[in-house]
């Protein structure tokens, strides 16, 4: 049956897997695959609702499509990540659910709004959620992130500077013909919008995150997947907030100018508690914090001991912040991900913020990808370390928790 479906679609099996996993490959209405297939349409997207023998599909591009199922419609369930249909199994129509990813194929109506489904390939929402969690865990376990300092197209290596606390370290990220290279779309804050891109598009100053197999000393990584992007880094004081427009104006201390920052629904906003900001500032200074000496711990702290970062005088002891790792400095990505999400209402004029944003368009307004408030002690402690160095690993590693291979 799998080989029959591949012939029907005249579409590479890997394309089916990529499309269902959430990567744009075909439009909701694609061009006919052959002259004898002129009436056949394809739609790839997510099921919005099911009524009787019809499913309403929100395609990855274009308007909603209604797929009409018949007794002869072949419905197959495919596990996420599969490269072909060998492991596809039949799925009863009544097991289709809103949120499932599907590829539908069949004769399309003249207006392009409906398809008489000959076949439906399904990736269940639960399977996708489980895969995303596995991917997130894998990015955390085997991922590295930082700022690109050099690119060697000849050898396929990218050098990044990583680590927001203490001394920076260089990591050589090696690519191969099998490495998946993706790049954030211009003015997009969504990890899912990252598109395939060659190594040549990566340049010094970009933010990059990679996952793969690390060397024993952590200085090299054989990359299985890389996502990169060019972003603007902003650190400064809020001079105005416009809740109605969803924007704030920031006096950028880096470029010495004002910038309007749009806060979108996908923007990540976090606000550091005062105690946590002070502890991070002390780490940047290489000084011991009160918690390390037995004083009160920051919110969300643990009592587990850690090995201090290079150059830090903080001793092993109680009061360590959540997110600190056993053999190094605090993992800012983990630490910040545990903070509750904030909104524009949580910041006000006069607050200090660090922002990773899209690059400016013609309007001069940028969109916040990551915004961290409550950073007054951090900026005072390390004015030379900008938002790029402190936030880049977090920014590229989470994307609203959807780091799918997700970020």
QUIZI-V249380 format. One record per residue. N is the residue number from 0. RES is the residue in one small letter. PHI is phi in whole degrees, -180 to 180 (NA if undefined). OMEGA is omega in degrees with one decimal (none if undefined). Layout:
BEGIN
N,RES,PHI,OMEGA / N,RES,PHI,OMEGA
END
This chain:
BEGIN
0,x,NA,-178.8 / 1,x,-61,-178.9 / 2,x,-66,177.3 / 3,x,-63,-179.7 / 4,x,-67,178.2 / 5,x,-63,178.0 / 6,x,-69,179.9 / 7,x,-60,-175.0 / 8,x,-78,-175.1 / 9,x,50,-177.5 / 10,x,-132,-179.8 / 11,x,-55,-177.9 / 12,x,-59,179.3 / 13,x,-63,178.1 / 14,x,-67,176.3 / 15,x,-60,-178.8 / 16,x,-63,-179.9 / 17,x,-65,-178.2 / 18,x,-63,-178.3 / 19,x,-71,179.7 / 20,x,-75,175.5 / 21,x,113,179.8 / 22,x,-98,-178.0 / 23,x,-67,177.9 / 24,x,-132,179.0 / 25,x,-128,175.2 / 26,x,-79,-179.4 / 27,x,-57,175.7 / 28,x,-116,-177.9 / 29,x,-94,176.7 / 30,x,-70,-179.3 / 31,x,-61,-178.8 / 32,x,-76,-179.4 / 33,x,-156,-176.2 / 34,x,-62,-179.9 / 35,x,-85,-174.8 / 36,x,-119,-169.6 / 37,x,-64,-176.2 / 38,x,-93,-175.2 / 39,x,-85,179.0 / 40,x,-121,177.0 / 41,x,-130,175.5 / 42,x,-137,178.2 / 43,x,-123,180.0 / 44,x,176,-175.1 / 45,x,-117,178.6 / 46,x,-69,176.7 / 47,x,-89,176.2 / 48,x,-156,-179.0 / 49,x,-130,177.4 / 50,x,-134,179.7 / 51,x,60,-178.7 / 52,x,-100,179.6 / 53,x,-126,173.4 / 54,x,-121,176.4 / 55,x,-98,-173.0 / 56,x,-113,169.9 / 57,x,-94,-176.0 / 58,x,-74,179.0 / 59,x,-68,173.6 / 60,x,-152,179.2 / 61,x,93,-176.4 / 62,x,-83,178.6 / 63,x,-59,180.0 / 64,x,-126,175.2 / 65,x,-102,177.5 / 66,x,-104,-179.6 / 67,x,-97,-178.0 / 68,x,-95,177.0 / 69,x,-126,179.6 / 70,x,-62,-178.1 / 71,x,-92,179.9 / 72,x,-65,178.4 / 73,x,-88,-179.4 / 74,x,-118,-178.4 / 75,x,-122,175.4 / 76,x,-100,-178.2 / 77,x,-121,176.6 / 78,x,-66,176.3 / 79,x,-59,177.7 / 80,x,91,179.1 / 81,x,-69,-179.8 / 82,x,-96,177.9 / 83,x,-152,-176.7 / 84,x,-102,-177.7 / 85,x,-62,-177.4 / 86,x,-100,177.2 / 87,x,-71,178.9 / 88,x,-129,178.7 / 89,x,-61,179.7 / 90,x,-130,177.0 / 91,x,-63,-178.2 / 92,x,-59,-178.5 / 93,x,-69,178.4 / 94,x,-90,174.2 / 95,x,-69,-177.9 / 96,x,-139,173.1 / 97,x,-59,-177.7 / 98,x,100,176.4 / 99,x,-68,174.0 / 100,x,-90,-177.1 / 101,x,-140,166.6 / 102,x,-119,-177.4 / 103,x,-113,178.1 / 104,x,-135,177.3 / 105,x,168,177.9 / 106,x,-60,-178.9 / 107,x,-101,177.4 / 108,x,-75,-179.1 / 109,x,-58,-178.8 / 110,x,-85,177.2 / 111,x,73,-175.7 / 112,x,-96,-179.8 / 113,x,-146,179.1 / 114,x,-134,171.0 / 115,x,-84,-167.0 / 116,x,-68,169.2 / 117,x,-86,-177.9 / 118,x,-151,177.6 / 119,x,-135,174.2 / 120,x,-104,-170.2 / 121,x,-124,163.7 / 122,x,-116,-175.1 / 123,x,-67,-179.2 / 124,x,-57,179.1 / 125,x,-64,177.8 / 126,x,-64,-179.9 / 127,x,-66,179.4 / 128,x,-63,179.1 / 129,x,-64,178.9 / 130,x,-66,179.6 / 131,x,-62,178.0 / 132,x,-65,177.4 / 133,x,-62,179.4 / 134,x,-65,178.3 / 135,x,-60,179.3 / 136,x,-63,-178.3 / 137,x,-70,175.9 / 138,x,-61,178.8 / 139,x,-65,-174.2 / 140,x,-78,-172.4 / 141,x,-118,-176.7 / 142,x,-100,172.0 / 143,x,-133,179.9 / 144,x,-149,178.4 / 145,x,168,-179.6 / 146,x,-99,179.7 / 147,x,-72,176.7 / 148,x,-109,179.8 / 149,x,-160,176.9 / 150,x,-132,176.7 / 151,x,-114,-177.3 / 152,x,-63,-178.6 / 153,x,-64,-178.9 / 154,x,-93,-179.0 / 155,x,74,-177.8 / 156,x,-112,175.2 / 157,x,-125,177.9 / 158,x,-102,178.8 / 159,x,-122,173.0 / 160,x,-104,-171.7 / 161,x,-127,174.7 / 162,x,111,-178.9 / 163,x,-91,-177.5 / 164,x,-120,177.1 / 165,x,70,-177.0 / 166,x,-70,176.1 / 167,x,-77,177.3 / 168,x,-127,178.2 / 169,x,-94,178.0 / 170,x,-126,176.7 / 171,x,-91,-180.0 / 172,x,-101,-177.0 / 173,x,-99,178.4 / 174,x,-110,174.9 / 175,x,-138,179.5 / 176,x,-65,-179.1 / 177,x,-94,-179.1 / 178,x,-70,176.7 / 179,x,-85,-179.2 / 180,x,-109,179.0 / 181,x,-132,-177.0 / 182,x,-141,179.0 / 183,x,-59,175.5 / 184,x,-73,179.8 / 185,x,-62,177.5 / 186,x,60,175.9 / 187,x,-112,175.7 / 188,x,-105,-176.7 / 189,x,-103,176.5 / 190,x,-62,-177.8 / 191,x,-65,179.6 / 192,x,-83,178.2 / 193,x,-60,-173.8 / 194,x,-114,174.4 / 195,x,-59,-178.4 / 196,x,-152,-179.6 / 197,x,-73,179.7 / 198,x,-59,-177.2 / 199,x,-63,179.6 / 200,x,-82,177.9 / 201,x,-80,-178.6 / 202,x,-141,179.2 / 203,x,-55,-177.6 / 204,x,98,177.4 / 205,x,-69,170.2 / 206,x,-95,-174.2 / 207,x,-142,171.4 / 208,x,-134,-178.3 / 209,x,-136,172.5 / 210,x,-132,-177.8 / 211,x,169,-176.9 / 212,x,-101,-178.6 / 213,x,-90,174.2 / 214,x,-72,-176.6 / 215,x,-60,-178.5 / 216,x,-91,176.9 / 217,x,76,-176.9 / 218,x,-85,-179.2 / 219,x,-139,177.8 / 220,x,-144,172.7 / 221,x,-88,-168.7 / 222,x,-82,170.3 / 223,x,-94,-180.0 / 224,x,-149,178.3 / 225,x,-133,169.9 / 226,x,-127,-176.3 / 227,x,-139,177.9 / 228,x,-173,175.3 / 229,x,-104,-176.3 / 230,x,-131,174.4 / 231,x,-99,179.8 / 232,x,-111,-174.3 / 233,x,-125,173.3 / 234,x,-140,-178.6 / 235,x,176,-174.8 / 236,x,-111,176.1 / 237,x,-71,178.2 / 238,x,-105,178.2 / 239,x,-163,176.4 / 240,x,-130,178.7 / 241,x,-121,-177.8 / 242,x,-60,-178.4 / 243,x,-62,-179.8 / 244,x,-87,-177.9 / 245,x,69,-177.2 / 246,x,-132,170.1 / 247,x,-140,175.2 / 248,x,-108,-176.2 / 249,x,-123,171.9 / 250,x,-82,-174.0 / 251,x,-74,-179.5 / 252,x,-75,-179.4 / 253,x,-79,-178.9 / 254,x,-98,178.1 / 255,x,58,180.0 / 256,x,-151,178.0 / 257,x,-87,178.9 / 258,x,-139,176.7 / 259,x,-92,-176.7 / 260,x,-113,176.9 / 261,x,-88,176.6 / 262,x,-104,-177.1 / 263,x,-93,-179.7 / 264,x,-64,-179.1 / 265,x,-93,178.6 / 266,x,-68,178.7 / 267,x,-101,179.3 / 268,x,-115,176.2 / 269,x,-134,176.7 / 270,x,-129,-178.2 / 271,x,-75,168.7 / 272,x,-62,-176.1 / 273,x,-56,-177.2 / 274,x,-63,-179.1 / 275,x,-68,178.7 / 276,x,-61,179.3 / 277,x,-66,178.8 / 278,x,-66,177.7 / 279,x,-63,178.7 / 280,x,-63,178.4 / 281,x,-65,177.0 / 282,x,-63,-180.0 / 283,x,-65,177.6 / 284,x,-78,-176.2 / 285,x,77,-177.9 / 286,x,-111,176.2 / 287,x,-72,176.8 / 288,x,-98,179.2 / 289,x,-60,-177.3 / 290,x,-62,-178.5 / 291,x,-68,179.9 / 292,x,-98,176.4 / 293,x,99,179.4 / 294,x,-78,-178.1 / 295,x,-65,-178.7 / 296,x,-87,176.6 / 297,x,-71,177.8 / 298,x,-55,179.1 / 299,x,79,-178.0 / 300,x,-76,177.1 / 301,x,-123,179.2 / 302,x,-102,-178.9 / 303,x,-74,177.5 / 304,x,-81,177.9 / 305,x,-137,172.4 / 306,x,-84,-175.2 / 307,x,-66,178.4 / 308,x,-69,176.1 / 309,x,-59,179.2 / 310,x,85,-179.9 / 311,x,-96,178.6 / 312,x,-98,-178.7 / 313,x,-70,-178.6 / 314,x,-89,175.5 / 315,x,-64,-179.9 / 316,x,174,-177.9 / 317,x,-73,175.0 / 318,x,85,-178.6 / 319,x,-78,-178.0 / 320,x,-70,173.0 / 321,x,-60,-179.0 / 322,x,104,177.9 / 323,x,-75,-176.8 / 324,x,-104,-175.0 / 325,x,-66,-173.8 / 326,x,-120,178.4 / 327,x,175,-176.9 / 328,x,-73,179.6 / 329,x,-58,174.2 / 330,x,-84,-174.7 / 331,x,-61,179.9 / 332,x,-61,-179.6 / 333,x,-69,-178.1 / 334,x,-61,-177.1 / 335,x,-70,-179.1 / 336,x,-65,-179.0 / 337,x,-86,177.8 / 338,x,-76,176.1 / 339,x,-66,177.7 / 340,x,-71,177.5 / 341,x,-111,177.3 / 342,x,-130,179.3 / 343,x,-61,-180.0 / 344,x,-70,-178.1 / 345,x,-86,178.5 / 346,x,-119,-178.5 / 347,x,-150,178.4 / 348,x,-56,-179.9 / 349,x,98,177.9 / 350,x,-71,173.0 / 351,x,-92,-178.2 / 352,x,-138,168.4 / 353,x,-122,-171.5 / 354,x,-135,163.5 / 355,x,-108,-173.4 / 356,x,-130,169.6 / 357,x,-67,174.5 / 358,x,-74,-174.0 / 359,x,-71,174.5 / 360,x,-94,-178.1 / 361,x,-64,-176.2 / 362,x,-76,-177.8 / 363,x,82,178.1 / 364,x,-98,178.2 / 365,x,-108,177.1 / 366,x,-109,-178.6 / 367,x,-72,170.5 / 368,x,-94,176.7 / 369,x,-128,176.3 / 370,x,-131,-179.2 / 371,x,-119,178.7 / 372,x,-102,-179.1 / 373,x,74,-172.4 / 374,x,-105,-177.5 / 375,x,-53,179.5 / 376,x,-64,-178.2 / 377,x,-68,-179.9 / 378,x,-65,178.2 / 379,x,-70,-177.5 / 380,x,-77,-174.4 / 381,x,-141,-178.7 / 382,x,-64,-178.6 / 383,x,-83,178.9 / 384,x,-100,-174.5 / 385,x,-81,179.4 / 386,x,-60,-177.4 / 387,x,-61,-176.5 / 388,x,-73,-176.3 / 389,x,-82,-171.3 / 390,x,-106,-172.9 / 391,x,-59,179.3 / 392,x,-63,179.6 / 393,x,-67,-176.5 / 394,x,-57,-174.7 / 395,x,-82,-175.9 / 396,x,-99,-173.2 / 397,x,-121,-175.5 / 398,x,49,-177.7 / 399,x,61,177.6 / 400,x,77,-176.2 / 401,x,-114,179.8 / 402,x,-77,-169.7 / 403,x,-109,175.4 / 404,x,-105,none / 405,x,NA,none / 406,x,NA,none
END
